[in-house]
Amino acid sequence: MGPMMRRVRAALGAAHAGPTAVVTLVTVLLAVVSGLEPWRVVVVGLMMAANQLSIGWSNDALDAARDADAARDDKPVVRGEVSPRTIMALAVGAALTAVALSLLLGPALAVAHLVALASGWLYNAGLKRTLLATLCYIVGFGLIPLLVTLARDEPRPAAWWAVALGGMLGLAAHFANVLPDLEADRRHGIRALPHRLGARRAGAVALVALAVAGVLGAVGPGAATPVTIVGAAATVALLVVGLVVLVRAPASRALFRVIMLAAVAAVVTLAGAAGSIVV
């Protein structure tokens, strides 16, 4: 593998590729089932991919020293494969790309997207150390349905329950994401809500939030269809898996993966009532 390919691989490794792919997929699926025109679906998908890449890269750039202290050798920056300065430059470039793409879909969506992007950057820049950390996740995930409905030719608000569903998934994702790093985070003065609750209680909150999201996804659209039932059943199955993970390994990253899969299941639930997220 040549030097260029190694740098590209390192950059992708610092981009939090898993969550980036899942959040982008969820957004695209929502855009499709809500009836957006194909070109708008493509722009929304590219915008969200750039948004998430920007947040992921800025996280690794800003956390380089903390990750090195915690011996996070899963991070390319810690392994010396790419510099924090390079990753930050990529983060800024991706942010500008995301903002430019959002402007193609109108001022209302551009403003909502800017709030979502800012919530991720503010989290990385310091709010992760405070009780406002959870709010950053709730805002970021809760705005996803609104980004889709505002991308329409005639922008419309999203249904309240769809926004609440996204927010609950965001809450669950935040709690599950920090569980493996609780001790290292405490050493660096991070005292967000999950850190104050401890691993098992934080994991329990994540699962409760996941359950609430499942209920909203099943009840919110109003009419049950075979697709809705499949999505709801998948959410229930993931909730059971999450309970097992919480009992056996509360500080593992497995619970975060369960939450990400639950986000996809929630969209499957909504697919049974296409367009229902639009007011």
N, C-alpha and C positions, 0 to 999 in steps of 0.2 A: 504494500500500500504506500503510495507516494505521500510527500509532506502535505500537499493540498488536501488530499482525501482524509488524512489524519486530522487536519484542522477542522474540516467540515464535520467529521464524525464527532470530534470533541465538542463543537458548537451545538450539534444536535443533542448530544448527551447532557448539555447544560440547559436545555430548553424545556425540561420536564415534559418529555414527549408524550407520556401516557395520559396525564390529565389534559394536556393540550389537545390531543386527538379526541378524547371523550367529549370534552366541552364543545369542540368544533362539530363533532358528529351530532350531538344532541341539538345544537342550534340549527344545523342543516336539516335534520329530520323534522324539527318543529316548523321550519320554513316550508318544507315540502307539504306536510300534512295540513298546514294552514292555507295552502293554495297560492303561495307567491309565484309570480312568473319565473320561469327558469333562470333568466339572466339575473334576477334579484336574488334568487337562491344562491347562485354562484358568488355574487358580490358579498352577500351576508356571510357565506362560508369562509371566503378569503379574509374578510374583515375580522371575523372571530379567530381564525387561525393566527393572524398577525397580532391580534390583541393578546392572545394567550402566550404566544412566543415571546412577546415583549415583557409580559409579567414574569414568565419563567426565567428568562435571561437576566432581568434586573434582580430577581431574587438571588440567583447564584453570584452575580457580580457584587451585590451589597453584602452578602453573607459570606464572602470568601474567607475572611479572617476567622469568623465563628466556626465555619465548616472545617477549617484546618485545625483549629483547637480541638474540635470534636472528633478528629481523625476520620472525617467522612471521605474515605478514599474511593467512594462510589461517584464522587464529583470530579469531573474533568479539570476544573479549576484547581482543586486540591492536589490532583495528580500532576499538575504543571503542564497539562496538554494544551491549555488555552489560558490567556491572561484575563483577569477581571476587567481590564480596560477594553479588551476586544469584545467581551461579552456585553459590557455596558453599551458599547457602540452599536452592537446588533440590537440590543433592547430598544435604544432610541430610534433606530431605523425602522424597526418593526412597529413601534408606536406611531410614528409619522405615517407609515403605510396604512395602518388601521384607521387612523383619523381621516386620511385622504379618501379611502374607500367608503367610509361612513358618509362623507359629504355627497357622494354620488347618489345616495338614497334619501337625501333631504335633510333639512336643518333639525327637525324633531328627532330623527334617529341619531344624527350626529351628536346632539347634546346628550341624549341618553347613553350613547356609546362612550362619550367622554367621561361621564360619571362612572360607568363600569370600569373603564381603563384606569381612571384615577384611584378607584377603590383598591385595585390590585397594587398599584405603585405605592400608595400611601401605606398599605399593609407592609410591603417590603421595606419601605423607608423608615419605619419605626413604630407604626401603630400595632404591629405584631406583639410588641412588648406590653400592651395595655389591654384594658377591657374592651376597647373599641375594635380589637382584632376580629372578633366574631362578626361584628357589624359589617366589616369590609367584605367578608364572604357572603353574608346574607344579601347585601346590596348587589354584589357582582353576579351571583346566581339568580337572584330575584329579578334582575333586569333582562335576563335572556328572553323570556316570552315577550316583553315589551319591545325589545330590539326587533323581534320578528314581526310583530303587528305594526310597528312604526315604519317598517320597510315596504309596506304596501304602497300601491299607486296612490291610494287615498289613506294616509296614515290613520290608524285607529288605536285606541288604548287596549291593553290586554285585560282579560277577565281577572278579577281580584284573586280568585282561587289559584289561577295559573301563576301569578306573581308570588303568592304565598307558598305554592308548591316549590318554586325555584328557591325561595328564601330558606325553606326547610332543608332542602338538599344542600344549600350552601352552609347552613349551620352544621349539618351532619358531616359534610366534607371537611370543614375546619377542625372540628373536634377529632375526627378520625385521622386527619393528616398529621396532627402534632403529637399524637400518642407515642410514636417510637422515639421522639426527641425530647420528651418532657424533662428528663434529668439534665441533659446538656443545655437545654433552653434555660432552666433555672439558674445554672451556673453563669449564664450571660445576662441575668436580670430580666428575663422574659416572664411576665406574670399575667398572662392572659387568662381568661376564664377557665379553659381546660386545665391549665397548670394549677390553678387554685383548687379545682375539684379533685384532681388525681386521676389516675389511669382508668380505674373501673367505673367511677361515676361519670367521667367524661365520655367513656365508651357507651354507657347507658343512655346518656343524653343524645348521643349521635343516633342510636337505634330508635329512640322515641321520635326524634325529628324525622327519621326515615319512615317510621310508621305513619306519622301525620302526613307526610308527603304522599304516601301510598293511598291514604284515605281521600285526600284532596284530588288525586288523579283519577280515582275510581268514581267519586261522587260528583266532582265539579262539572264534568261534561253533561251530566243529567241522564243520558240514555246509555244503557249498557249494550255492547255489541260483542260478538265473539273476540274481536281484536282487543277490546277493552278488558275483557275477562282474562285473556292471555297475559296482558301487561300486568293486571292486578295480581294474578297468580305468581308471576315472576317476581314481583315485589315482595310478596309474602314469603316465597322461597328464599330470597336474598336476606330477608329479615331473620329467618331461622338460621341461615348460615352466619349472619352477623352475631347472633346470640352465642353460637358455638365458639366463634372466634373470640368474643369478649370473655367467655369463661376460660378458654384454654390459653389464649395469647393476647391479652388486652393491649400490650405495647408493640404489637407487630403492625406492619403496613397492610396486612390482609384486610382489615376493616375498611381502610380507605378505598381499596379496590372494590369491595362490596358496595360502598356508597356510590362509586362511579358507575358501576353496573346498574345500580338502582336508578340512576338518572336516565340511562337508556331505557330501562323498563317503564319509567314514567312517561317517556315520549311514546312508547308503544301503546300504553294505555290511552293516551290522547289521540293516537292515530285512529282509534275506533270512532272518534267523533270529529272528523276533520273540520278545521275552522272554528272549533268551539272555544279556542282561547281568545278569539276576537270579540270585543264587546260590540 
